[in-house]
Amino acid sequence: MKVIIAGAGIGGLSAALALARAGFGVVVVERAPELMEVGAGLQLSPNAMKCLAWLGVGEAIGKVGSEPATLELRIGKSGATVFSIPMGEAARRRYGAPYLHVHRADLAGILAKAAQEAGARIRFGTRVSAFTREGAEIRVGLDTGDILSGDLLVGADGMRSSVRRQLLGLDHPRFTGSVAWRLLAPISAYPDLPNAAVVWAGAGRHAVTYRVRRGELINFVGVTEQDDWREEGWDEKGNKAELAKAFTGWAEPVTSVIAAARSCHRWALFDRNPLARWSDGRVTLLGDACHPMPPFQAQGAAMAIEDAVVLARCLKDGEPEAALRQYEALRKPRTAKMLASARSNMRVFHRSTFLAQVATYGPMKVAGMVMPGFVNSRQDWIYGFDATKG
């Protein structure tokens, strides 16, 4: 069986590797001219790492990643710790896999190399324009004028998916009211950076810091509320002075990391309410094409990786159309719950008044001191999940 995948992002490359390893013929169509050093850091929680180990790339990712000792919530201006959840060896024992931070380009490179070694082909510099169905055959038209024939089409082409548009019609994403800023800085900008994924919470904004690329770089994401931006995008150049102003007076290392960066980028955060369906016949969707979510649970990449594993497992064991129905039935409830959780976290991170912060973070701090096991267990439904089984 031949599978055509639209998009060579993390989800598309994971699907290419999973399907190629399962014995399918795979062609990936990617509009970029090559895999480029784009994006910044990604958090690969244990649920994602279980999938990547199953795909045979866990060890390679471990060599380029950084393993945090804790996950923390701190107050942005004072730096006071609200709670700290142990990771490192504790995560390996509790969940059976590590929690790692990686540079997006490093992960994409590892996945692409493994997928190609498993037999997948990647066509760069073109994208899917349209598709038609002729019996059991899918004919996919590219913007170069070429036509590919296959047995299955997977739309892993992101939030603005052309496959989704033809499959389900034109729709409009929901602007979350927030804009994210991203940048990388050398570890020398703040050598004492906590070996942790830290959320720095504040009024109408928050920041996230953690180490990537074996601890050599600091990844920074800042999220600010803004109601006058409606353009989707990922790679718009940002004004560093504007970013620094948004986080004036915040605790170290936030201000030092911003100051040390050569440049920054920003993008408006959009999501979509859960779709009524992802598949039609032998065409389906994966990752941001069907369940984009804001980064407030750090699970966007993980959900796409899980999708890829479940899709390959379903297809390996069943007739294609029935397998896609099974894939959708297995994935929709979890991704919808993750979206709801991410939306909820934004409200938690952005408490706008002192009283609201005390009312929210005070009980969290007490719980972390008195009932640390309960605080840790709140993430079990995410990190303890294993898409490679069941």
Backbone torsions as a table, in degrees:
resi	resn	phi	psi	omega
1	MET	NA	137.1	-179.2
2	LYS	-106.6	128.5	-179.2
3	VAL	-115.3	129.9	174.6
4	ILE	-104.1	128.6	-179.5
5	ILE	-115.9	124.9	175.6
6	ALA	-90.7	114.3	176.5
7	GLY	107.8	127.3	178.8
8	ALA	-112.5	44.2	169.8
9	GLY	-82.0	-166.3	-178.1
10	ILE	-62.5	-42.3	179.1
11	GLY	-66.7	-45.3	-178.9
12	GLY	-64.8	-41.4	179.0
13	LEU	-69.4	-37.0	176.4
14	SER	-63.1	-42.0	178.4
15	ALA	-65.7	-40.7	178.6
16	ALA	-59.8	-44.1	179.6
17	LEU	-66.9	-45.9	-178.5
18	ALA	-61.7	-43.6	-177.0
19	LEU	-74.3	-38.3	177.7
20	ALA	-64.3	-40.5	178.1
21	ARG	-66.9	-25.3	178.5
22	ALA	-83.8	-1.6	175.6
23	GLY	100.8	6.4	179.5
24	PHE	-85.7	150.4	168.6
25	GLY	-78.8	130.9	-172.4
26	VAL	-131.1	131.6	170.3
27	VAL	-124.9	126.7	177.4
28	VAL	-105.9	132.5	179.6
29	VAL	-110.6	121.3	-175.1
30	GLU	-130.6	129.1	-175.4
31	ARG	-73.1	-26.5	178.5
32	ALA	-67.1	150.9	-179.0
33	PRO	-71.4	-18.7	179.1
34	GLU	-168.1	168.9	171.3
35	LEU	-71.1	123.6	-173.6
36	MET	-118.3	164.5	-179.6
37	GLU	-80.1	70.0	-178.5
38	VAL	-112.3	162.1	179.4
39	GLY	79.9	-165.5	-179.1
40	ALA	-146.1	-126.5	-174.0
41	GLY	-84.6	156.3	173.1
42	LEU	-133.3	143.2	173.0
43	GLN	-98.4	121.6	178.8
44	LEU	-107.6	94.8	-178.9
45	SER	-74.1	168.7	-174.7
46	PRO	-55.1	-34.4	178.5
47	ASN	-63.2	-36.1	176.0
48	ALA	-73.2	-40.4	-177.9
49	MET	-66.8	-30.7	175.0
50	LYS	-61.7	-41.6	178.8
51	CYS	-65.9	-43.8	-177.3
52	LEU	-68.2	-34.6	174.1
53	ALA	-65.0	-41.9	178.0
54	TRP	-60.9	-31.5	178.5
55	LEU	-82.1	-4.9	175.5
56	GLY	88.3	12.3	-176.9
57	VAL	-119.0	8.1	-178.1
58	GLY	-59.9	-43.6	-178.5
59	GLU	-65.5	-41.8	179.3
60	ALA	-63.1	-39.6	179.0
61	ILE	-67.3	-37.9	177.9
62	GLY	-59.1	-31.0	-177.8
63	LYS	-74.4	-22.3	-178.9
64	VAL	-108.7	-4.5	-175.0
65	GLY	-94.7	-175.6	175.7
66	SER	-134.6	134.0	-175.6
67	GLU	-105.2	113.6	-179.8
68	PRO	-74.4	149.5	176.3
69	ALA	-80.9	-29.1	-176.1
70	THR	-147.6	162.3	165.1
71	LEU	-112.1	128.8	-171.6
72	GLU	-132.5	150.5	168.0
73	LEU	-116.4	123.1	179.7
74	ARG	-126.7	157.8	175.4
75	ILE	-78.8	129.5	-171.7
76	GLY	-60.3	-42.2	-174.5
77	LYS	-85.5	-38.1	-177.9
78	SER	-91.1	-25.4	-175.3
79	GLY	81.2	2.5	-178.7
80	ALA	-64.9	137.5	-179.0
81	THR	-82.1	127.5	175.7
82	VAL	-85.5	-51.3	173.4
83	PHE	-154.3	162.6	179.8
84	SER	-140.1	124.2	-179.4
85	ILE	-106.7	122.1	-178.3
86	PRO	-67.1	136.4	174.2
87	MET	-118.4	-130.6	179.0
88	GLY	54.2	-131.6	-178.4
89	GLU	-63.8	-31.1	179.0
90	ALA	-62.7	-39.0	177.8
91	ALA	-67.6	-40.4	179.2
92	ARG	-61.3	-40.5	179.4
93	ARG	-71.0	-42.5	-174.0
94	ARG	-75.2	-38.7	-171.5
95	TYR	-115.0	-9.2	178.1
96	GLY	80.3	14.5	179.3
97	ALA	-162.6	157.3	-179.1
98	PRO	-81.2	166.9	169.4
99	TYR	-108.6	119.2	-176.2
100	LEU	-125.2	153.6	170.1
101	HIS	-111.1	134.8	179.2
102	VAL	-137.2	159.8	168.8
103	HIS	-79.0	136.3	-178.6
104	ARG	-54.9	-41.9	-178.5
105	ALA	-64.9	-35.6	178.3
106	ASP	-64.9	-44.7	179.2
107	LEU	-63.7	-45.8	-179.7
108	ALA	-60.6	-41.0	179.9
109	GLY	-63.9	-41.5	178.7
110	ILE	-64.8	-45.0	-179.7
111	LEU	-64.4	-43.1	-178.9
112	ALA	-63.5	-44.8	-179.7
113	LYS	-61.9	-45.4	-179.6
114	ALA	-65.7	-40.2	179.8
115	ALA	-63.6	-42.7	179.9
116	GLN	-67.9	-38.1	177.1
117	GLU	-65.2	-28.2	178.3
118	ALA	-82.8	-4.4	175.8
119	GLY	115.0	-5.7	178.7
120	ALA	-72.3	147.0	174.4
121	ARG	-109.8	141.6	177.2
122	ILE	-118.3	122.3	176.7
123	ARG	-102.2	112.0	-179.6
124	PHE	-91.5	162.1	173.1
125	GLY	75.5	22.8	177.1
126	THR	-154.9	162.0	-179.7
127	ARG	-141.4	163.7	178.1
128	VAL	-75.5	125.4	177.5
129	SER	-96.8	-40.3	-177.2
130	ALA	-163.9	167.0	175.7
131	PHE	-144.0	154.0	174.8
132	THR	-131.4	161.6	179.1
133	ARG	-120.2	127.5	177.3
134	GLU	-125.4	90.5	-173.9
135	GLY	67.4	-126.0	179.6
136	ALA	-86.8	-1.7	-176.8
137	GLU	-96.1	138.0	173.3
138	ILE	-105.3	125.1	176.1
139	ARG	-108.7	122.4	-172.9
140	VAL	-113.0	118.7	178.0
141	GLY	-90.6	132.8	179.0
142	LEU	-101.9	161.5	-179.2
143	ASP	-72.5	-6.6	173.6
144	THR	-83.6	-9.2	-175.4
145	GLY	97.7	-11.9	178.1
146	ASP	-71.6	155.2	176.7
147	ILE	-126.8	127.9	177.0
148	LEU	-105.7	144.8	176.3
149	SER	-114.7	138.1	179.2
150	GLY	-155.5	179.1	179.1
151	ASP	-98.1	-14.8	-174.5
152	LEU	-155.0	142.8	175.7
153	LEU	-123.0	128.8	178.3
154	VAL	-115.7	117.1	177.1
155	GLY	-86.3	99.5	175.8
156	ALA	-115.9	37.7	-171.3
157	ASP	-101.2	31.9	167.0
158	GLY	79.5	-174.4	-174.0
159	MET	-60.4	-34.3	-179.9
160	ARG	-97.1	40.4	-173.8
161	SER	-57.9	125.2	174.6
162	SER	-73.6	-30.0	177.5
163	VAL	-66.7	-44.7	178.2
164	ARG	-62.0	-39.6	-178.4
165	ARG	-60.9	-43.0	178.7
166	GLN	-73.7	-34.1	-177.5
167	LEU	-71.5	-42.2	-170.9
168	LEU	-120.8	-6.1	-178.2
169	GLY	92.2	169.9	-178.8
170	LEU	-71.7	133.5	173.9
171	ASP	-138.7	178.8	-175.3
172	HIS	-127.1	127.0	177.7
173	PRO	-69.6	162.9	180.0
174	ARG	-98.4	121.8	174.8
175	PHE	-74.8	126.2	-175.1
176	THR	-76.1	-10.8	-174.9
177	GLY	87.2	9.6	-177.9
178	SER	-130.7	150.7	176.1
179	VAL	-121.9	135.4	-179.7
180	ALA	-106.0	140.4	175.0
181	TRP	-113.3	141.6	178.6
182	ARG	-135.9	146.5	177.3
183	LEU	-160.5	163.5	173.7
184	LEU	-123.5	143.3	176.7
185	ALA	-137.0	151.8	177.1
186	PRO	-67.4	152.4	-179.9
187	ILE	-61.0	-23.2	177.9
188	SER	-64.2	-17.5	176.9
189	ALA	-64.0	-29.6	177.6
190	TYR	-159.1	81.3	-175.1
191	PRO	-58.8	-24.5	-179.4
192	ASP	-90.0	18.1	178.2
193	LEU	-53.3	130.2	178.7
194	PRO	-56.4	137.4	176.1
195	ASN	-77.8	72.0	-171.9
196	ALA	-157.3	158.4	164.8
197	ALA	-90.4	110.1	-174.2
198	VAL	-112.4	126.4	168.7
199	VAL	-95.9	121.5	177.9
200	TRP	-101.8	107.9	-171.3
201	ALA	-95.0	145.2	178.9
202	GLY	-159.7	-178.1	-176.1
203	ALA	-69.9	109.7	176.1
204	GLY	69.4	14.4	-179.6
205	ARG	-164.6	161.6	171.7
206	HIS	-154.9	164.1	177.3
207	ALA	-131.2	157.8	176.2
208	VAL	-131.8	133.1	175.7
209	THR	-128.8	141.9	171.1
210	TYR	-165.9	166.5	-177.9
211	ARG	-90.7	145.1	173.1
212	VAL	-134.9	174.1	177.9
213	ARG	51.2	61.1	177.4
214	ARG	61.6	23.6	179.3
215	GLY	86.6	5.5	-176.6
216	GLU	-80.6	-23.3	-176.9
217	LEU	-124.9	153.5	173.0
218	ILE	-104.9	125.2	174.4
219	ASN	-95.0	132.1	179.5
220	PHE	-126.3	132.1	170.0
221	VAL	-127.8	126.7	174.7
222	GLY	-117.7	136.1	-179.0
223	VAL	-121.7	125.2	179.3
224	THR	-124.1	147.6	178.7
225	GLU	-81.3	135.9	-176.8
226	GLN	-155.0	132.0	-174.9
227	ASP	-110.8	8.9	-174.5
228	ASP	-119.9	29.4	179.4
229	TRP	-131.8	126.6	-176.6
230	ARG	-127.0	9.2	-176.8
231	GLU	-95.0	128.0	172.9
232	GLU	-73.7	150.7	177.7
233	GLY	172.4	160.7	-177.3
234	TRP	-122.0	-30.3	-166.5
235	ASP	-123.1	35.0	177.5
236	GLU	-76.4	132.5	178.8
237	LYS	-66.7	133.7	-179.8
238	GLY	-102.5	161.9	176.6
239	ASN	-93.1	111.9	-174.5
240	LYS	-64.3	-32.2	178.3
241	ALA	-64.3	-37.8	178.1
242	GLU	-66.6	-40.6	177.4
243	LEU	-64.7	-45.5	179.7
244	ALA	-60.2	-38.6	179.1
245	LYS	-63.9	-38.7	-178.7
246	ALA	-63.5	-26.6	-177.5
247	PHE	-116.7	25.4	176.3
248	THR	-60.2	134.0	176.7
249	GLY	83.6	3.3	179.3
250	TRP	-80.4	161.5	-177.0
251	ALA	-67.5	155.7	168.6
252	GLU	-68.5	143.9	13.8
253	PRO	-94.8	6.8	-171.5
254	VAL	-55.0	-51.2	-175.2
255	THR	-69.1	-37.5	-179.7
256	SER	-67.6	-38.1	-179.7
257	VAL	-66.5	-42.9	177.6
258	ILE	-61.2	-45.0	-177.7
259	ALA	-63.0	-33.0	-174.9
260	ALA	-81.3	-18.2	-176.2
261	ALA	-71.2	141.9	177.5
262	ARG	-74.5	-33.8	-177.6
263	SER	-156.1	170.0	175.9
264	CYS	-144.4	160.6	177.0
265	HIS	-127.9	161.8	-180.0
266	ARG	-143.9	157.4	176.0
267	TRP	-154.1	147.0	176.8
268	ALA	-76.8	140.4	-177.1
269	LEU	-93.9	118.3	177.8
270	PHE	-119.6	153.5	167.1
271	ASP	-143.4	-179.2	177.5
272	ARG	-132.6	144.5	170.4
273	ASN	-62.8	151.5	-178.1
274	PRO	-51.2	134.6	-179.5
275	LEU	-74.9	150.7	178.0
276	ALA	-66.4	-33.9	177.8
277	ARG	-153.7	156.9	178.7
278	TRP	-110.9	-19.8	-168.4
279	SER	-128.0	156.0	172.0
280	ASP	-150.4	111.9	-177.2
281	GLY	62.3	-120.4	-177.7
282	ARG	-104.1	25.9	176.6
283	VAL	-121.7	133.5	-179.9
284	THR	-144.4	173.1	-178.0
285	LEU	-121.0	161.0	-177.0
286	LEU	-152.2	145.4	174.5
287	GLY	66.2	-141.2	-176.3
288	ASP	-61.3	-20.1	178.1
289	ALA	-63.3	-27.0	-178.7
290	CYS	-122.3	-19.6	179.3
291	HIS	-145.9	59.8	176.8
292	PRO	-63.1	145.1	-179.9
293	MET	-146.2	149.2	176.8
294	PRO	-65.9	159.0	-169.7
295	PRO	-84.9	27.7	-173.0
296	PHE	-85.1	0.9	171.3
297	GLN	-123.5	1.5	178.7
298	ALA	52.6	43.5	-176.1
299	GLN	-126.3	8.7	-179.1
300	GLY	-60.4	-51.8	179.0
301	ALA	-66.0	-40.0	-179.1
302	ALA	-60.9	-40.4	-179.9
303	MET	-65.7	-38.1	177.9
304	ALA	-66.5	-39.4	178.4
305	ILE	-65.5	-43.1	175.8
306	GLU	-60.4	-44.0	177.6
307	ASP	-52.4	-47.2	-175.3
308	ALA	-60.9	-43.3	-179.1
309	VAL	-66.6	-45.6	-179.0
310	VAL	-65.1	-40.7	178.4
311	LEU	-58.8	-47.9	-178.9
312	ALA	-64.2	-39.8	-179.9
313	ARG	-65.4	-41.0	179.9
314	CYS	-66.6	-43.8	-177.6
315	LEU	-68.1	-33.5	-178.8
316	LYS	-65.9	-28.0	-172.8
317	ASP	-105.7	-2.3	-173.4
318	GLY	-148.3	169.9	174.0
319	GLU	-62.3	139.6	-168.7
320	PRO	-51.9	-51.5	-175.2
321	GLU	-67.4	-39.3	176.8
322	ALA	-67.0	-37.1	179.2
323	ALA	-63.9	-39.0	178.7
324	LEU	-68.5	-35.6	175.5
325	ARG	-64.6	-39.6	178.5
326	GLN	-66.1	-44.6	177.6
327	TYR	-55.0	-48.4	-179.4
328	GLU	-63.4	-43.1	-179.3
329	ALA	-63.9	-34.6	-179.8
330	LEU	-75.9	-35.1	-171.9
331	ARG	-92.2	-30.6	-173.7
332	LYS	-60.5	-46.1	-178.8
333	PRO	-61.3	-41.9	-178.2
334	ARG	-68.7	-43.5	-178.9
335	THR	-68.9	-34.3	176.5
336	ALA	-66.0	-40.7	177.5
337	LYS	-65.2	-38.1	179.5
338	MET	-66.5	-39.3	176.9
339	LEU	-60.9	-46.1	179.2
340	ALA	-61.2	-39.5	179.1
341	SER	-66.5	-41.2	178.9
342	ALA	-63.9	-42.9	178.1
343	ARG	-62.2	-40.2	179.4
344	SER	-64.5	-39.8	-179.3
345	ASN	-62.6	-34.2	178.3
346	MET	-58.1	-42.9	179.8
347	ARG	-65.6	-36.3	179.4
348	VAL	-67.3	-42.9	-175.9
349	PHE	-72.0	-21.5	-169.5
350	HIS	-113.1	31.4	178.8
351	ARG	-55.9	125.8	-166.8
352	SER	-93.1	-13.4	-180.0
353	THR	-125.2	159.8	179.5
354	PHE	-60.4	-42.9	-178.9
355	LEU	-64.5	-40.2	178.9
356	ALA	-65.5	-37.8	178.1
357	GLN	-65.4	-44.0	179.2
358	VAL	-62.3	-44.5	-177.8
359	ALA	-64.8	-31.2	-178.6
360	THR	-87.9	-51.7	-171.4
361	TYR	-83.1	-25.3	178.8
362	GLY	-58.8	-54.9	177.3
363	PRO	-60.4	-33.8	177.5
364	MET	-63.4	-43.1	-179.1
365	LYS	-64.7	-43.4	179.1
366	VAL	-62.6	-44.2	179.8
367	ALA	-62.0	-39.5	179.4
368	GLY	-64.2	-31.4	180.0
369	MET	-82.5	-40.8	-172.9
370	VAL	-90.9	-37.5	-176.1
371	MET	-130.3	61.9	-177.4
372	PRO	-58.9	-32.7	178.8
373	GLY	-63.0	-37.3	178.3
374	PHE	-66.4	-44.3	179.5
375	VAL	-60.0	-44.8	179.3
376	ASN	-61.5	-38.4	-174.9
377	SER	-68.8	-16.6	-178.7
378	ARG	-63.2	-21.6	-179.9
379	GLN	-97.6	-0.9	-173.6
380	ASP	-61.0	-37.1	-178.0
381	TRP	-65.9	-23.9	177.3
382	ILE	-86.9	-58.3	-170.4
383	TYR	-77.1	-26.4	-177.6
384	GLY	-82.1	-9.0	-178.3
385	PHE	-69.4	142.2	179.7
386	ASP	-130.3	101.4	-177.8
387	ALA	-71.9	-10.8	-178.5
388	THR	-84.9	-4.0	-177.1
389	LYS	-127.0	170.0	172.7
390	GLY	81.4	NA	NA
